[in-house]
Amino acid sequence: MPDARPARRLVVALHGYGGTGEAIAGVLTAVGGRSSGADGDTVIAGPDGPCVPAFAPGGRAWYPVTSHAPVIAQRSREAAPAVAAYIERLRRRHQVSARRTCLVGFSQGASVAAAVLVHSGVCDRAVLVCGRVPCGDDQAAASRAADALVVTGGRDRFVRHDDVRSDLATGYLGARARHLVLPELGHEFNEDVARLTLAHATSDGVNHDE
């Protein structure tokens, strides 16, 4: 857990199946660090999913592995309240507003991050990497003014571009969602993705006071 100094921004990263919060936050920290300056710091944190995955000893998961979109949507919504509560605690601890809070999700973490973004007010920005976007009959929640960058990889063997485009076409994330395809990216959260993520998380749009 980071210290309790006030921060300029907060970035919360959700790992994929078999990963850990420490690992994904570590990639972001290695690229961007905890940037100190006159405007304060960017705090980077990563919680662990609640499940112990059957196929990845030593890692964690947000829900049991599945490839069925309706199940992904349901389990992501079920996991979202605990993540939102975690973010809210960090926001209070570091005195960061929702406008300066970015939620990052990879693989399973992407679907959970999308559900948090849509169904809570704890953050206004997200980066979703190599994961499905939940959809369903509750799209009215997407009327919030949230800003989502959705990233898929040209070499990803698990998440297809067409499936993600179909997810986004439902309007679940609202009109501001953008889809970026990285041709050389596999199913991974690497340093290039981390740089892109931090650029989105700390761009001018999150620097204005509420």
C-alpha positions in Angstrom: 0.0 0.0 0.0 1.5 3.4 -0.9 1.9 6.1 1.7 -0.8 8.6 2.5 0.7 11.8 1.0 -1.7 13.8 -1.2 -1.3 12.8 -4.8 -2.0 14.6 -8.1 -3.3 11.4 -9.9 -4.2 7.8 -9.1 -3.7 4.9 -11.4 -5.2 1.5 -10.3 -4.3 -1.6 -12.4 -6.2 -4.8 -12.5 -4.2 -7.9 -13.5 -5.3 -10.7 -15.8 -6.0 -14.4 -15.0 -3.0 -15.8 -13.1 -1.4 -12.4 -12.5 -1.0 -10.2 -9.4 -1.6 -6.6 -8.7 2.0 -6.2 -7.7 3.2 -7.4 -11.1 1.0 -5.2 -13.3 1.5 -2.2 -11.1 5.3 -2.9 -11.2 5.3 -2.7 -15.0 3.6 0.7 -14.9 5.9 1.9 -12.1 9.0 0.8 -14.0 7.9 2.8 -17.0 6.5 5.9 -15.3 7.6 5.6 -11.7 6.0 7.7 -9.0 6.4 11.0 -10.7 7.2 13.8 -8.2 7.0 17.5 -9.0 5.4 20.7 -8.2 2.0 19.3 -9.0 2.3 16.3 -6.7 2.7 12.5 -7.4 1.0 9.8 -9.5 0.2 6.9 -7.2 0.1 3.5 -8.9 -1.6 0.6 -7.2 -2.8 -2.9 -8.0 -5.2 -5.0 -6.0 -5.2 -8.8 -6.2 -8.3 -10.6 -7.6 -10.3 -12.6 -5.0 -10.0 -16.0 -6.7 -7.1 -18.6 -6.7 -6.9 -19.8 -10.3 -6.9 -23.5 -11.0 -4.5 -23.2 -13.9 -2.0 -20.6 -12.6 -0.5 -21.6 -9.2 0.8 -18.5 -7.4 -1.4 -16.1 -9.2 -4.9 -14.6 -8.7 -8.0 -14.2 -10.8 -11.1 -12.0 -10.7 -13.4 -14.9 -11.6 -13.0 -18.5 -12.9 -11.8 -18.7 -16.4 -14.4 -18.6 -19.2 -14.7 -17.6 -22.8 -18.5 -17.0 -22.8 -19.3 -13.3 -23.1 -22.5 -13.4 -21.0 -20.7 -15.1 -18.2 -17.8 -12.7 -18.4 -20.3 -9.8 -18.2 -22.0 -11.2 -15.2 -18.9 -12.1 -13.3 -17.3 -8.7 -14.1 -20.3 -6.9 -12.6 -20.2 -9.1 -9.5 -16.5 -8.3 -9.0 -16.9 -4.5 -9.6 -18.2 -3.3 -6.2 -15.2 -4.6 -4.3 -12.9 -3.0 -6.8 -14.8 0.3 -6.6 -14.6 0.2 -2.8 -10.8 -0.3 -3.0 -10.5 2.7 -5.4 -12.6 4.8 -3.1 -10.4 4.0 -0.1 -7.3 5.0 -2.1 -8.9 8.2 -3.4 -9.7 9.3 0.2 -6.2 8.2 1.4 -4.4 10.2 -1.3 -7.0 13.0 -1.7 -7.5 12.3 -5.5 -10.7 13.2 -7.4 -12.5 10.8 -9.8 -11.4 13.0 -12.7 -7.8 12.3 -11.8 -8.3 8.6 -11.3 -7.6 6.1 -14.1 -8.5 2.4 -13.9 -6.4 0.1 -16.0 -7.4 -3.5 -16.8 -5.6 -6.3 -18.6 -7.4 -9.5 -19.9 -9.9 -10.4 -17.1 -9.1 -7.2 -15.4 -10.2 -5.3 -18.5 -13.8 -6.6 -18.2 -13.9 -5.8 -14.5 -12.5 -2.4 -15.1 -15.2 -1.6 -17.7 -17.9 -2.7 -15.2 -16.4 -0.4 -12.5 -16.1 2.5 -14.9 -19.7 2.2 -16.0 -21.4 1.3 -12.7 -19.6 3.5 -10.2 -18.5 7.1 -9.9 -15.0 6.3 -8.5 -13.1 7.1 -11.7 -13.8 8.8 -15.0 -11.1 7.3 -17.2 -9.9 3.7 -18.0 -7.5 1.8 -20.3 -8.7 -1.7 -21.2 -6.1 -4.0 -22.7 -6.6 -7.3 -24.4 -10.0 -8.0 -22.8 -13.7 -8.2 -23.5 -16.0 -5.4 -22.7 -19.1 -6.5 -20.8 -22.4 -5.8 -22.4 -26.0 -6.5 -21.6 -29.4 -4.9 -20.9 -28.1 -2.3 -18.4 -26.6 0.1 -20.9 -28.3 3.1 -19.4 -25.4 3.3 -17.0 -23.1 4.3 -19.9 -24.6 7.8 -19.9 -21.8 8.8 -17.5 -19.1 11.0 -19.1 -16.3 8.4 -18.9 -13.3 8.2 -21.2 -12.1 4.7 -22.1 -9.2 3.6 -24.3 -9.6 0.0 -25.5 -6.4 -1.7 -26.7 -6.2 -5.0 -28.6 -3.2 -6.8 -30.1 -2.7 -8.0 -33.6 -1.0 -11.1 -32.3 -3.4 -11.8 -29.5 -4.5 -15.5 -29.6 -7.2 -15.1 -27.0 -9.1 -11.9 -27.6 -10.3 -11.1 -31.2 -10.6 -7.6 -32.6 -14.0 -8.4 -34.1 -15.3 -9.5 -30.7 -14.1 -6.3 -29.0 -15.6 -4.2 -31.8 -18.9 -6.0 -31.3 -18.7 -5.3 -27.6 -18.1 -1.6 -28.2 -20.9 -1.4 -30.7 -23.4 -2.1 -27.9 -22.7 1.3 -26.5 -21.9 -0.1 -23.0 -18.9 2.3 -22.6 -20.7 5.3 -24.1 -19.6 7.5 -27.0 -16.1 8.4 -25.8 -14.6 4.9 -26.0 -11.8 4.6 -28.5 -10.4 1.3 -29.9 -6.7 1.1 -30.7 -5.2 -2.0 -32.4 -1.4 -2.6 -31.9 -0.4 -4.9 -34.7 2.6 -6.4 -32.9 1.0 -6.9 -29.5 0.2 -10.4 -28.2 -1.9 -11.2 -25.1 0.4 -9.2 -22.8 0.8 -6.1 -20.8 4.3 -5.0 -21.7 6.3 -1.8 -21.3 5.0 -0.3 -24.6 1.4 -0.8 -23.4 2.4 0.7 -20.0 3.7 3.8 -21.7 0.6 4.2 -23.7 -1.5 3.6 -20.6 0.3 6.2 -18.6 0.1 8.8 -21.4 -3.7 8.3 -21.4 -4.0 8.3 -17.7 -2.0 11.5 -17.2 -3.0 13.5 -20.3 -4.3 17.0 -20.0 -7.9 15.9 -19.7 -7.4 14.7 -16.1 -5.4 17.7 -15.0 -8.3 20.2 -14.6 -9.8 20.9 -11.3 -13.4 19.8 -10.8 
